[in-house]
Amino acid sequence: SSQVEQQQKKYYSTGWLILNLWSLIIIAVTLALGQLIPGDFIFYALGIGVAFSSASQFFEESLIAHGHLRWGALWIALFETIKISLLIYVAYYYRNIDLALKFYLALIFAKYVLSLYFTKHFNFISFKQIDLLMAAPVLKQVIPLSFSAALAIIIGYADHLILSRHLSLNQYALYAMGCLIIPPLFML
């Protein structure tokens, strides 16, 4: 059992390293492509938010994988509730989309730092047990999933990126709300 746990910890630790390296790549690509879209903070916020958001999910997934379903669900629900409540407050009180996006990035980064701390604190990973030989089988599973997720994000938000540059803030807000309302109507 101890050998299985050590092997599992090596996979977790290696997966954690790969996830963080992938997040750094996303940030680098976002910064590089952002040079092509001058003055569009929404693009930066989306790319960097995706990078830190995906990396910060490692802790909640580790909780669930280790059998702590309630704690994992509580962590997810608690953070999402705090994030949404504070974002609504900032957006309503200050009425500034750039400030709301900066606040969003700060919240996502705070979740990343807390997740990193708790992942290490609960001994889900060990920096000494990162095994680069295990990276190949992990990457074999992760790369197709990562590319499909990145493609889904690009396809899912391309209209938002384009329209945010060409519509007024009020028109864009109406469009974004419509995007939230239409999919549930199709399910009915």
Secondary structure, 3 states (H helix, E strand, C coil): CHHHHHHHHHHHHHHHHHHHHHHHHHHHHHHHHHCCCCCCHHHHHHHHHHHHHHHHHHHHHHHHHCCCHHHHHHHHHHHHHHHHHHHHHHHHHHCCHHHHHHHHHHHHHHHHHHHHHHHHHCCCCCHHHCCHHHHHHHHHHHHHHHHHHHHHHHHHHHHHHHHHHHCCHHHHHHHHHHHHHHHHHHHC
